[in-house]
Amino acid sequence: MYYLLFILVFLYPLNADQTVKPSSSSSSSEQTLPTILTIYKDAALVKKTHRLPLETGSHFYSIKGIAGTIYPTTLMLALHSNSKSAHIQEYSLNSPDHQDNNPAENAAKTLELHIHTKSSDPHTHLDLLYLFKNLGWRIDYTMQFSPTYDTLELNGWIEITNHSGVDFHEATLQLIDSPAPTLKQNHTEALETESAPLKAPSYSVIQPVNIGKNDTKKINWVTSQAIHGHLRYRLFIGGDYLEDMNHKSGKPLIETWVTFINNQKEGLGLPLPAGSATLYYQSKQKTLESLGTVVIPATALDQEVSVRLPLTVNNPSRDLDNHDLSKISAVETNLEQTEFKKLSDKITEANYRLSLKNKSCQPVSLQVVLDLPVANCKIVKENKTHVVHSPQQISWPIDIPAESEVDLKYRLQIDKT
């Protein structure tokens, strides 16, 4: 009897993948079985639900379409059935048959299940959950500035690249802005794991997406053609300037930044993932120029976005269309460390004087920014009041009258204990 049962099951297996593969003839019940994809920068987590009508006895079931790049030990199976006796006795992951017996790494695998139940249940379904590689995402932005940099256009496209060996139909996407937990195969076939960041930003794609097994797909994330920008001038005095300069001076450059608010008023209103942005500039004569690329940091709703422009005192050619930009080239800077001493092996103090000389006939306003190497730093003395932006960044707003010179003096203590 056992051999007869085995022959019948072998001749008439149930291909569970066909029951959920989307098509024009899919029933409403099949369409309620979603695929959920959580995509990291270099790997993904998938949850798929398969209808698996069970018949009484022991049977073998075959489910195709398992990612060929699966980490096998991450596979989790959950059988949901009204038959309390239904259980999976064993399973195997098999590669497709190839004449050369050397299937490609990303060739889709088949999951073979041996399930036993004492009573049938046509409404049984099976949840598959596993981690696999060769599916990742990134976001690329493009920005075009007006001649005066006070308005800009912004496009953001999420790129999803799939080389996992399988298609994903009508998948719900969650994007995680971090690598997946590190998975390394060792000689015992166990997986060594390294925890991923607990608070990595995540982003939900509203509409279901179809991703082919060899697709590189672009999904529009944000588009706005009339963003109001504001020019900002910043001078950074951290980094090497915090070391012992032995009474040497430096001439930090004034950087040009454009800021705008990520809100619906500006035609935005979605959190912006961190990504590379290609910048373009259109002059008053309607000529176009590429300004290079910068990085846009992850920016939440109603937060300010800051983009550094490649415009400096040493590169003033693009400033000619904007008088406000050109006057920055007339500001001379000089940063001098007038004293440096060690209070202990871990604590240092230093005096600084930043001289800002405005040689133009118009006033100039800028922000002097100090990035601190550790959180445990403090300003001991200063001649202007600073603003705290974070535990490791402060700044001073500076107004320089026309044809005048302003000095910023401060004493900084750095505690690396």
Disulfide bonds with the S-S distance in Angstrom:
none
